[in-house]
Amino acid sequence: QVQLVESGGGLVQAGASLRLSCAASGRTFRGYGMGWFRQAPGKEREFVAAISWSGSSTNYADSVKGRFTISRDNAKNTVYLQMNSLKPEDTAVYYCAASRLVIATSAAGYGYWGQGTQVTVSS
């Protein structure tokens, strides 16, 4: 069992930056691929970014490439999502997830989810 708690969301203006954190507890964090997903009102949950257990491999949705960076600190059992140049269309609840796969871009590949943190970007 892995418990995930996100933090760092908030209300910012377009062009600003935010860093989301996801603290993991429970089973060995190092053995899990980690991902970030988001869900805007009235829309389906969508993939944002993923990182392998070692941190050597990452994957991003096209909509965030070049603006968002996923990273992890296995010593701190924490995964991060640095979000730069935020746009109003980035407004959503952001979820952290853990996968037994090395790296996954589909929500179906993740067995553990956090409760989400709201990110709101005003124009």
C-alpha positions as CSV (number, residue, x, y, z in Angstrom):
1,Q,0.0,0.0,0.0
2,V,1.2,3.5,-0.9
3,Q,-0.3,6.7,0.5
4,L,0.2,9.9,-1.5
5,V,-0.4,13.4,-0.4
6,E,-0.1,16.3,-2.8
7,S,0.6,19.9,-1.9
8,G,1.6,23.2,-3.6
9,G,-1.5,24.1,-5.5
10,G,-2.9,27.6,-5.6
11,L,-4.2,30.5,-7.5
12,V,-1.7,32.3,-9.8
13,Q,-1.8,34.6,-12.8
14,A,-0.9,33.4,-16.3
15,G,2.8,33.2,-16.8
16,A,3.6,32.4,-13.2
17,S,5.2,29.2,-11.8
18,L,4.2,26.7,-9.2
19,R,5.8,23.6,-7.8
20,L,3.7,20.7,-6.8
21,S,4.9,18.1,-4.3
22,C,3.7,14.6,-3.7
23,A,4.8,12.9,-0.5
24,A,4.6,9.1,-0.4
25,S,4.5,6.8,2.5
26,G,4.0,3.1,3.0
27,R,5.7,0.6,0.7
28,T,9.1,1.3,-0.8
29,F,8.8,4.5,-2.8
30,R,11.8,3.8,-4.9
31,G,10.2,0.8,-6.6
32,Y,7.3,2.8,-8.1
33,G,7.0,4.8,-11.3
34,M,5.3,8.0,-10.5
35,G,3.0,10.2,-12.5
36,W,1.0,13.4,-12.5
37,F,-2.5,13.7,-14.0
38,R,-5.0,16.5,-14.0
39,Q,-8.7,16.9,-14.4
40,A,-10.5,20.1,-15.3
41,P,-14.2,20.6,-14.6
42,G,-16.3,18.7,-17.1
43,K,-13.3,16.9,-18.6
44,E,-11.7,13.5,-18.3
45,R,-8.6,13.0,-16.3
46,E,-5.5,13.4,-18.5
47,F,-1.9,12.5,-18.3
48,V,0.6,15.3,-17.5
49,A,4.0,13.7,-16.8
50,A,5.6,10.5,-15.6
51,I,9.0,9.5,-14.2
52,S,10.6,6.1,-13.8
53,W,11.5,4.8,-10.4
54,S,15.2,5.7,-10.9
55,G,14.4,9.1,-12.4
56,S,16.3,8.3,-15.5
57,S,13.3,8.3,-17.8
58,T,10.5,10.9,-18.1
59,N,7.5,11.4,-20.3
60,Y,5.3,14.5,-20.9
61,A,2.0,15.3,-22.5
62,D,2.5,17.5,-25.5
63,S,0.5,20.3,-23.9
64,V,3.1,20.7,-21.1
65,K,6.4,19.9,-22.8
66,G,9.0,22.6,-22.3
67,R,7.0,24.2,-19.5
68,F,6.6,21.4,-16.9
69,T,9.3,19.3,-15.3
70,I,8.8,16.2,-13.2
71,S,11.5,15.0,-10.8
72,R,11.8,12.8,-7.7
73,D,13.9,12.6,-4.6
74,N,13.8,9.0,-3.5
75,A,15.6,9.9,-0.2
76,K,12.7,12.1,0.7
77,N,10.0,9.9,-0.8
78,T,8.7,12.8,-2.8
79,V,8.0,13.5,-6.5
80,Y,7.7,17.1,-7.8
81,L,6.1,18.8,-10.7
82,Q,7.6,22.2,-11.6
83,M,5.2,24.2,-13.6
84,N,6.4,27.3,-15.5
85,S,4.7,29.7,-17.9
86,L,1.3,28.6,-16.6
87,K,-1.7,29.2,-18.8
88,P,-5.4,29.4,-17.9
89,E,-5.9,26.1,-19.7
90,D,-3.7,24.5,-17.1
91,T,-6.4,25.1,-14.5
92,A,-7.4,21.7,-13.0
93,V,-7.1,19.4,-10.0
94,Y,-3.7,17.8,-10.2
95,Y,-3.3,14.2,-9.0
96,C,-0.2,12.3,-8.1
97,A,-0.1,8.6,-8.8
98,A,2.1,5.6,-8.2
99,S,2.6,2.7,-10.6
100,R,4.2,-0.8,-10.3
101,L,5.3,-0.3,-13.9
102,V,8.6,1.3,-14.7
103,I,6.9,4.3,-16.3
104,A,3.3,4.7,-17.5
105,T,1.3,7.3,-19.3
106,S,-2.2,5.8,-18.9
107,A,-4.2,6.2,-15.7
108,A,-4.9,2.4,-16.0
109,G,-1.3,1.8,-15.1
110,Y,-1.5,3.4,-11.7
111,G,-2.8,1.7,-8.7
112,Y,-2.4,4.4,-6.1
113,W,-3.7,8.0,-6.2
114,G,-3.5,11.1,-4.0
115,Q,-6.5,13.3,-3.2
116,G,-5.5,16.0,-5.6
117,T,-4.5,19.7,-5.3
118,Q,-6.2,22.5,-7.1
119,V,-4.3,24.7,-9.5
120,T,-6.1,27.8,-10.8
121,V,-4.5,30.1,-13.4
122,S,-6.2,33.4,-14.0
123,S,-5.8,35.3,-17.3
